[in-house]
Amino acid sequence: MTTVETVRVSPDWLELREGADAAARSQDLVRLLRDRLSPVVGGLVIHDLGCGTGAMERWLAPLLPGPQEWILHDRDPELLALAGGATRLSDVTRLEQDELAGASLVTASALLDLLTEDELDGLVAACSAAGCPVLFALSVTGRVQLLPADSFDSRVAAAFDAHQRRTTPRGRLLGPDAVDAAVSAFRRLGAEVLVRPSPWRLGGSDGDLTAAWLTGWVDAACEQEPGLAPDAELYLQRRFREAEAGCLAVTVGHADLLVLP
Ligand SMILES: C[S@@+](CC[C@H](N)C(=O)[O-])C[C@H]1O[C@@H](n2cnc3c(N)ncnc32)[C@H](O)[C@@H]1O
């Protein structure tokens, strides 16, 4: 199925997920990263790609040493306006080879699964040309678990994954294949790549995020497979009741990558 792109990301969704993202990103990779960052006169220069409203900087800056200059890239001017600071309106899949020159670190969060393989390869080439560590957090893996289990879970999950891998005018999106594709692309260029799981673990106190995630998960599944819609409506009502009662636990699989040149 070919659908119209580009889907815009809403600031409300980014705000709702910021706490869960912060709790999920791998602290272990940050420790390893800190050991490999070279001290720089004047401070670290960090480029965050697909920055949204700047959540990666808010999370990572306090965990890194010394003065830092963050340069935030996104193609959405409204999100960049909310991010503030030093921003660049750009398509991060078409960065010039020297655009990241002088970077001490390149980061991204919740970006890779939105790209096609060609776009990812372009991004990897630009990062490799920069010759610095790269931290790409929170790419979806396709592993989702809801407890208690429901016989309809696997049908929604399969249709959602197919939606994430859908063909667009830009090509087929990577969705849950993004992590493997990025690891292979960086390793082909000779880099060392470390991968850590970074799942969301949503429980009783995450009601609003759980409800919003469930709605998006089921809507995307039904867009992919319209025949699911009648059963999906009843399924969502069941799941909302469980979430409101605080007895639904959801694990959404992600992975973080640290690339060391
Ligand atoms: C899921 S959001 C994550 C935002 C932010 N990194 C965070 O963790 O909150 C993905 C972001 O990537 C941006 N994006 C997607 N494709 C892009 C591209 N080709 N060039 C620049 N930005 C892109 C979107 O506009 C959006 O802000």
The ligand as a Gaussian input file, in Angstrom:
#p B3LYP/6-31G(d) Opt

LIG

0 1
 C        9.150000      10.942000      16.853000
 S        9.761000      12.533000      16.674000
 C       11.076000      12.575000      17.873000
 C       11.471000      13.985000      18.267000
 C       12.566000      14.100000      19.315000
 N       13.810000      13.528000      18.836000
 C       12.161000      13.470000      20.624000
 O       12.785000      12.486000      21.022000
 O       11.212000      13.974000      21.234000
 C       10.643000      12.487000      15.134000
 C       11.157000      13.848000      14.706000
 O       11.959000      13.695000      13.545000
 C       11.640000      14.731000      12.631000
 N       12.001000      14.213000      11.297000
 C       11.539000      13.094000      10.694000
 N       12.125000      12.940000       9.496000
 C       12.977000      13.990000       9.340000
 C       13.861000      14.393000       8.309000
 N       13.989000      13.683000       7.176000
 N       14.600000      15.523000       8.484000
 C       14.473000      16.254000       9.618000
 N       13.635000      15.925000      10.632000
 C       12.902000      14.805000      10.504000
 C       10.162000      14.992000      12.849000
 O        9.781000      16.283000      12.382000
 C       10.074000      14.844000      14.370000
 O       10.350000      16.057000      15.011000

